[in-house]
Amino acid sequence: MAEEKEAVVLRVQPGAWAAVEGHEKTRARLSRLLSEKRVPHALLFSGPQGVGKKQVALAVAAAFLCLDPKEGLACGVCDSCRALAAGTHPDFFAVLPETSGKTARSVKIEQIREMRGAVARAPKFSTRRAVLLNDAETMNDAAANALLKTLEEPPGDTLFLLVTGARQALLPTIVSRCTIIPFAPLDDAAMARVLAAHDVPEDLRRSLIALSDGSAGRALRLFAEDALSLREDAMATLEKLPQMTPETIFSVGARLGALERERLLEWFRYLRMLLRDVLAIMEGSAALMNGDFSERLFAFAGTLTADRAFATEREAAEAARRLATSNASLRLVVEGFLLRAGK
């Protein structure tokens, strides 16, 4: 199912370039290279996850393959653009990480070999071809070495678009054969526009932006997973912690213990983020990860010592470790944390 969803995402709709938020200078640079027909044979789109790298790479592929480009942009109506929108373009090849059994997602040498065979054949629509390699850092060693050979002797008029959130994980020799297109986190205004375009309620946007470090993809994932309710629950639990009775602790333990293990791990992740903000406040820092909770965090910070806050964060870290590495009872882990943290 995951591969089917990815394939739908890779359909490049008309107007894909206009739908990109932020990265104005990068987009202007790419448009100029396309309009002047000076695009290098390999571009490496590098930057944080979820900031639009793949979206821009797909828009560049559309413009590169377009039969009637306008000022470096795809026309959106030619046969090439329509084929890309339908996901059936014969001269566009996507290499995406695959999962086999219980192994982690990776790009395998068989995929690189298949791609090399495809681009070695004559293009069917025009004289050009485009290859997108998403999450390039997931290539295993054999795949990376096979790709390197292709980049060293690229087939005529083929554009390679590598997308990565971890450039340091790529072979230096691969990086050296690409023109790097750097991407920075999105600013708050661009983030807000992305969230609005995806129908995220306005009253939730500020909190999602605060938690997402300029990654629209992360913000949308947090919204889909209802992460804000977990963070609110964690904050409310911290605020009640100094007054918790054994009966309250057992009640909270029963409620949180009924969550799925992964969701409880997320709860502890937000709890630790909040506690780190408390420690930052105690050290005089105003840069908070949960800035929208600043008033509540300052109030809570005034109820305990730095030693107590640090000890509580360590207890939360140990509880999260037990959840992640053992089959310990979820309820008992929560209750044990609350009993120790409330001392």
N, C-alpha and C positions, 0 to 999 in steps of 0.2 A: 504493500500500500504506500509506503514512504516514497518508493521510486516513482509511482504514478503521480503523486502530488508534485514532486520535483519537476516532472515532465510538463505538467500544466503551467508551472511557474515560468518555464523556459519558453513559453509561447510569447513572442514579442509583438505586442499590440501596437497599432498605429498610435503615434503620440507618446511612445515610451519615453523619449527624451524629455518631453515637457513635463512628464510625471515625476521626474527626479527632483528631490528637494535638496537644497544646499549645494556645496561643491561648485560654486559658480566659476571660479578661476580654472578649476580642473576641466570642467565641461567646455569652457571657452577654448582652452588649449587643445582639447581633443577635436572640437569642431574645426578649429583652424587647420590641424594636421589632416583631417579628412577632406576638407574643402580644397586644400592645396595638394592633395594626393601625396603626402609625405609621411604616411603612417608607417612606423617601423614594423618589422615582421612579427615582433612579439612584444606585448604589453603586459606588465605585471601590476595588477590592481591590488594595492596593499594598504591595510588599515584595519581598524577595529571591526568586529562582527556587527552586522545589522545596520550599517551606515549607508548602504546603497551601492556598494562596489559592483555586485553582480548586475544590478539594474542598469548601471552605467555601461558595463561591459556588453550587455545585450543590446543596448541602444547603439553602441559603437559597431557591433556586428551587423545590425540592421542597416546602418548608414553605409558600411563598407560593402555590403552585398546589394544594396539598392540599385535598381536599374536606372533611376532618374533622381539622384540625390539633389537636395536643394541646400546650398550653403553648408555642406557638411552634415546634413540631417537626412534621414530616410524620408522618402515622399509619403509612405504609408499606403499607397494605392497600386503600386506596380505588382507584377507577378511575384517578384521576390519578397516584397513586404507582406503580401497576402499569404504566401507560403510560410513565412516565419510566424505570422499570426496564427496560422492553423497548426503549427508545429510539424510541418511536413517539408521543410526546405531541404533539397537534396545536397546543397553545398554548405550546410551548417551542421557541424558535428559537436555534440556536447559530451564531455567526459565528466561524470559525476561519481562521487564515492559510493561504493556498494558495501552491503553487509552480507557476510557469509557465515551462517550459523551463529555462534556466540562471539565471533571476532568483531573488533571495532570497525567502523566504516573506514574504507580506504580505497584509493585508486590503485588498481592492480596492473601488472604488466600486460595482461591479455587485453585490457581496455586500450592501453597505449598502442599496442600492436594493431588492434582493429582500427583505431583512429589513423595510424600511419598508412594502412592499406587504403582507407577511404580517401585521404588527401592525395595519395599517389595517383589516383585515377583522375581523368579529365573532369572538370566541373560540368554540370548539366545545364545550369541556368545562364551562366556567364563565364568569364575568365577568372573568377575569384572564388575563394573558399574562406570560411571562418571557423575556428575551433575555440570553444569555450572549455576551459578546465577549471571547474569550481572546487573550492577547498583544496587547492593544489598542495598544501602542506601535508595532506593525508596520503600522498603517494608513498608506496613502499620503495625500498632501495632499487629494486629491479625496474620498477615503473619509472622512477626518476632518471635512471641511467638511460633507459630507452627514449624518454622524452628529450634528454640532452642531445642524443645523436640527431634527432629530428631538428632541434633548434640550431645545431651546428651546421646542418645542411638542409635548410628549409625548402620545401617544394615551392615552385613559382607562384607568386601572388596569393599566398595563404597567410591569413592573419591569425596569430595565436593570442588568445586572451586568457591569461592566468589570473585567478582570483584567490587571494589568501588573507587570512586574519593572523597568520604567524609566519612572516617572511623569514625569520631566523631559522625556521625548521626546513627551509628549502636548501638544496645544494647550492653553495656559492657560485658554482659554474653555471647553474641554470639562471640564477639572479643576474649574473654578469652578462648574459645573452638577451636580457629583456630590458626594455625601457620602463623604468619604475614610474607608476602613476600613484602617488601617495594620497590617502584619504584620511581626513581628520574626523573626530566625533562631530555630529550635527549640533548646531547651536539650538537654544531653547525655542526660538521662533520657528525654525525648520521642523523641529520635533513636534511642536504643537500643530503645524499644518499636516504632518503625516498622520497624527492621531485623529485629527478632525476628519481627514479624508477616509479614515477607516471607522468612522462613526463611534469613536470613543467619547463617552459623555464628557462635557466640558469640565464638570466638577472633579473628574478623576485625572485630568491631563497633567496638572501641576505635580501631583504626587508621583505619577508614572515617570515623568521627565526627571524628577529628582533622583529616582532609583536606577536610572538607565544609562548614565554616563555617556549621553549623546548617541546611544544606539536605538534607533527606531524599532529595529527588529526585536530587541530585548523588551522595549516598552510594550509592544504589541503582544509578545509572549506572556508578559506579566499580567496584562489585561485579560488575555484568554484564560489564564490559569487562576484568575481571581486572587492574585498575590496580595493585593492591597488589604483584603480582609484578613489574611494571615498576619500581615505586619501590624494592623490595628489590634488584633488579638494579642500579639506579642507585647505591644506597647501597654495595653490595658493590664496585662498580667504583671508586667514590671511595676506599674503604678500601684497595684494592689499587694505586691510582694511583702512590704514591711508589715502589713496588717493581717497576713494570711494565718488562719487558724489551721490545725490539723484537718478539721472537717472540710475547710475550703480547699486545702491542698489535695485531698482525696477526690473532691468533686472535680477540680480542674484536671487532675490526673485521669479521671474516668473520661472526661470530655475529649481531651487531647489524645488520650490513648486509643480512642476510637478512629482516629485518622489513619490513612494509609501511611506506611513508613516513609515514603518519599516526601509526602506532604508535611509530615512532622519534621523531617529534616529541613525542609524549607522554612518551617516555623522557627526552628532553632537558628537558621541562618539569619533571619530578620532580627531575632532577639539579639544575636551577637553584633549585628550592625548597629542596633540601637545602643547597646552597651558601649561599643567603641565610640559612638558620638558622645555618650556621657563622659567617657574618659577624656575625649578631646575637649569638652567643655571645661573639665576640671584642670586641664593644662592651659586653658586660656585661648583655645582655638575657636574661631567662628565658622570654620569650613566643616560643615556637617553633611554626612551622606543623606540624612533624613531631615533636610532643612525645613520641610513643611511641618515637622513635628517639633520645631525648635522650642516653642514655649513649654510644651509638655516635657521635653527633655531637660531643659534648664530647671524646671520645677522638680523633676525627679532627682536630678543631680544634687539638689540641695538637701535631699533626705538621707544621704549616705556619704561615707568617706571614700577617698580614692582607693584605699586598700580593699574596702568592701566591694566597690564597683569592679576592681580588677579581679578579685576572687570570684565574683558572680560570673564574669565573662569566662574565666577559666573553667568554672563548673559547667557552663553552657557548652563550651568546646568539648569537654569530656563527655557530656551527654550525647552530643552529636557524633562523636567518635564511636561510642558504644552502639548507637543506632545504625551507623554505616558499616560496622565491622563485625557485628554479632547478631544473634537472633534474640537478644534480650527483649523482655516484655516492654512494649511501648509505654504502657501505663506506669510500670515500675520505674522506668527511666525518667519519665516526667516527674513523678512523685519524689524520687530521690533527688533530682535537681532542685525542686522547689523547697524541699526540707533543708538541704544544705545551703542553698542560696538565701533562705529566709532567716538564717541564724543571726 
